[in-house]
Amino acid sequence: MRLMLSLVIAGLALLLTAGVDAGGDKKAKEVKLKGTITCAKCDLGVAKACATVIVTKREKKDVTIYFDAASDKKYHAEICTEAKKGSLVGTIKKEGKKEIISVKELKFD
């Protein structure tokens, strides 16, 4: 009886661990992007407040990815009145319908 209980507990622990790993796909992943870094309000007119975004191509379509709060604060002054081409490395995640990137490195062309 004790052996059977131990096996059941070990099996449940294995299932829980596998479930955590499978859910890991929803976490942020590191990406490299090239495109136009600009303001979602002032340049694109798609937001009510200023927000730093990168407009990049995915499957031949323009995709707008928003910077997270810390990245927005760090880079917004440089692009609010003038969009700039550039590339960046960061971790991207989905929040609702928006994709949000936490920028680790940004280089303007």
N, C-alpha and C positions, 0 to 999 in steps of 0.2 A: 504494500500500500504506500509506504514511504517512497519507494522507488518510482512508482507511478506518479505521485504528486510532484516529485522532483523533476521528472520528465515533462510534465505539463507546465510547470513554472519555467523551466528552461525554454520550452517551445514558445511560450508567451513572450518571454524576454527577447527571443530571437525575432519574433514577429514585430514587436514594438521597435526594435532597432532597425529592422528593414523598412518599417513605415517612416521612420525619421529620415533615413537615407533617401527614400523615394521622394519625400517632401522637399528635399534639398534643392530640387530643380527650380523651385519658386523663389529661391534666394537670389540676391544680386550676383551678376557675373561680370567679370572684367572684359571690356571691349576697347577697340581702337576705332575711332571715327574721324572722318574728314568731312568738312562741309563749311557752311557759313554760320558763324557765331553772331547772334543778333538779339534784339529785344522783341519779345512777343507782342508787346503793346505798341511801342513807337514805330517799329519797322514793319512788323507783320499785321498788326491790327487785330490779333486774335485773342487778346487778353485785356482785362480791365485795368490791370496794374502792371508795371514794368516787371519783366521776368527774363532772365537770360536763357536762351535756347540755342541748340545747334540744329540746323536744317541740313539733313544728309539724305543720301539716296539709299533706298532699299527696294530691291526688285523693280528698278527703274521708276520708282515713285518717291516724291519728297516726303520725308518723315521728320517731324518736329519732336525733339527730345528736350525736356526741361532740365535745367540745372537744379540741384538740391539747394537748400537755403544757404549753406556755407559757401558753395561754389558760386552761387548767384551774387552774394555779397562781395566775394573776392574779385570777380571779373566783370561785373555789370558796368562799372564806370567807363571801361574801355570800349564798350560796344553799343551803349545806349543810343548815341546819336549817329553812329556809323558802323554798319555791319562789316565784319572782317572775316576773310577766309582763314581757316586754321585746321588743326588736328588736335585730338585729345585722347587721353587714356583715362578710363574710369570704370566704375562699377555701375551697372544699370539694373533697374528694377521697375516693376510695373506698380503703379498706385492708381487703382480705378482704371480709367481709360488712358491715362497719361503714362509715358515712360519718363523716369527720373534718373538722372546720372549724377553720381558723386565724382567730381573731377579730381584725378590724382596729378595729372600733368596736362598742360595746355600750351600749344605753340601756335602763334599767329604766323601766317605766311609772309 
